[in-house]
Amino acid sequence: MKGKLATRFDWYKDEQYFSGSVLIKTEKEELFAGAYGLAHRGFQIPNQLHTMFDTASITKLFTAVAILQLVDQGKLRLHDRITEIVDLTGTCIPTDVTIAHLLTHTSGIADDADEEEGESYEDLFIHKPNYSIRQCIDFLPQFAYKEPKFQAGTDVSYNNCAFVLLGLAIEQLAQVDYRSYVQQHIFIPAEMNSTAFYSKDDGDAPIAEGYSMVQTEHQDLAWRKNIYSFPPIGTADGGAFTTVGDLDRFMRAIIGGKLLSKEQTKKIMGPQTAMERQVAGGKVINGYGFHFMYNTDGKLIRMYKEGCNAGVAAMFAYYPALDVTSTILANQTCNVWRLHWEAEQILLDKDWSTIY
């Protein structure tokens, strides 16, 4: 298996510009690991297994765990309405939107950039400086005054700003800023010592720079840093920096009950809506942060979360039947989702080349 995986990752590095790291392991055994490409193109600094990468929307898992911790603490109920926790007076956020709706992308609220409808997230910052958005509250003007897409609980639509509202709820109930809460209550107890919220303008941040593929006026391939593509520091919807090893530790902390009660652990480890999304090879059902992929026979293949921004590509998955985590983090434009799928076929002892 290691040889097959090495061949695929080498090919993606050489032919598809993969730059990042990968870790596939059980609780006690490393099945495959590797680092590829450059953390800094200018100084030709290579990526390593301990390199910290932007996770984009994988950060939403930390937000989901934080919310469920507040449920454990008796400060919150999943059927509580967000407008009863956060002051959203004068906005278009409906009063029937619950915490559970926000967690499962069934809230129906408008997003700042509806990427499912083809809107570009980078375009938000053509006329507004991205560095003006550093806290959860700073996002409100970008989405809270737009009309909802549908009534809460009647449909599914992936929504970044739903998790911004969850971040505001965490801050209101915990009386501390979102990043501090997550650091204290998730990163530290999970022993995620190489995970943090770094700002792109932090000169001492030990992180991989992000590079987005662009075409020059002569149609030549070029790479552009992503420093103007999204807010400079992560919040509740995305942007924490971590390593492939720390994401495995995060998953083990969930499974081992270090972060949540048995009741809330069970909830985060399973789907939480009846609505399904049909995909090639099966269906996907949303949970509290995680998505759950089933095959055509109704068997759970994996629970996972992905992340994508300009110069950021990430895939984090857990296979309960195998007790295996599979994590790919990249700091350069690359189809890591296809790469992850091919690695998954090898992991499941299937011949991906006959399917492609």
Secondary structure, 3 states (H helix, E strand, C coil): CHHHHHHHHHHHHHHCCCCEEEEEECCCCEEEEEEECEEECCCCEECCCCCEEECHHHHHHHHHHHHHHHHHCCCCCCCCEHHHCCCCCCCCCCCCCEHHHHHCCCCCCCCCCCHHHCCCCHHHHCCCCHHHCCCHHHHHHHHCCCCCCCCCCCCCCCCCHHHHHHHHHHHHHHCCCHHHHHHHHHHCCCCCCCCECCCCCCCCCCECCCEEEEECCCCCEEEEECCCCCCCCCECCECCEECHHHHHHHHHHHHCCCCCCHHHHHHHCCEEEEEEEEECCEEEEEECCCEEEEECCCCEEEEEEEEEECCEEEEEEEECCCCEEEEEEECECCCHHHHHHHHHHHHCCCCHHHHC
